[in-house]
Amino acid sequence: MSSLKAISVKEAGELKGTIEIQGSKNTVLPVMAATLLTSGISVIYNCPMIEDVQVMCRLLECLHVKTSLAEHTLTIDTREASYEPLPYSLTKRLRSSVLLLGSMLARWHKAELGMPGGCAIGLRPIDIHLEGLVKMNVDVNLHKEILSCETYYLQGCEYHLRFPSVGATENLLMAAVGAKGRTILRGAAKEPEIIELCNYLVSMGALIEGIGTDVLIIKGTKELVSSDYHNVYDRIVAGTYLLMAAAVPSDIKMTGIEDIHYLKNIIQTASKLGVNVIKFDRYLSIQSLGKVAAGDFETGIYPEFPTDLQPVLMTVLAKAVQDSSVTETVFENRFAIVKELEKLNARIQVKEQKALIKGNIKLQGHTVKATDLRQGAALVVAGLISKGYTTITDISYIERGYEDIVRDLHCLGVDIAYV
Ligand code: EPZ
């Protein structure tokens, strides 16, 4: 990752053009972990060419898995996979490194890995992952930053997640597929990424009931076969550009979205802000006058408004004529955007989990710093509505999840460049 690169963006008078939405980061990462459950070759199409995927490939390679990524097609060959501990130097670069826990335990009955890293958006413990695994007959030891897990055999169980954690649900699903007997996960996450993972596991021969609900019933099986996967579009990247359109007069065609089902909650919010979205056969038409309607918003678990888009929403609301509020209910510390938006002249007051955003303020270009993926993307959006030029530094965070935000905004006529 290049920590020196920055992006310079000029205030935009309009957004006009066609933008192609990349494949989903948060879907492909667990699917990559799931390939370990079989011995064979799996091809993943529409794979985003992003830093997090590269790191996941390096992690799989530590396990003697062969990976090759070219032109959005990722090939994973697990035929010669063999057990190794995963070093902290790699696991700390990616939150999803922890997702290898479930599939390693299913394949080798043991897993030793450094604690996961990822974006600093809160405490991000993994207690729910581990509590579920303990219920499945796993011994867990944490020494400094190294997590060691071992099981004589994975035993199906009934487990109620105290919070519908996306990662814990994914990890426990993968472990349950390789467990003896039946596992019932209650209070499971229902995010599109979980539905996609379940469908992928089913395509490998897994037996899962309740897909799309908060009760997942998994029957362990040894008969899995490798399977290919066509990745869905990235709903958070699409959502970034949908919300962005609220703040600048826009006439955008968005392609790569085969089905808007996973995007409905985001479209609803964009509509409230003043964006008009129409689905055509081959694209979404996105139009707005660039006048943001103020409102009170709240993040939540799917199908509510996603926490990942909260920084973009806050940014856009700085342009509303009246005051607005955004309440964050998923992460306890996800307001890193506020400090940077204030450098651009925004007025935001945070009281516990609620941010009050003063409307009718003209933002001024300045140098701001990306400190996590979505906050970084939101700062690029902020640059579009700030007078003059805005420079966003530390953009390696953005590269973790957006293939090329500069390319995308170029397609809409924005004056934007790497500097
Ligand atoms: C996934 O993270 C996403 N990451 C995140 O997107 C997203 O913000 C998050 O889900 C919520 O939608 C990936 O899919 C790779 P969680 P995850 O476990 O699985 C608490 C992005 O920008 N919790 O659902 O790590 C936790 O602290 C990223 O693309 C526990 O208390 O999220 C948080 O408050 C950022 N104990 C809440 O649950 C646990 O064991 C939700 O976390 C696990 C989680």
Residues whose N, C-alpha, C, O or C-beta is under 5 A from the ligand:
A	BS01	EPZ	N26 S96 L123 R124 P125 I126 D127 I128 H129 F163 P164 S165 V166 G167 A168 T307 D308 V330 F331 E332 L373 R374
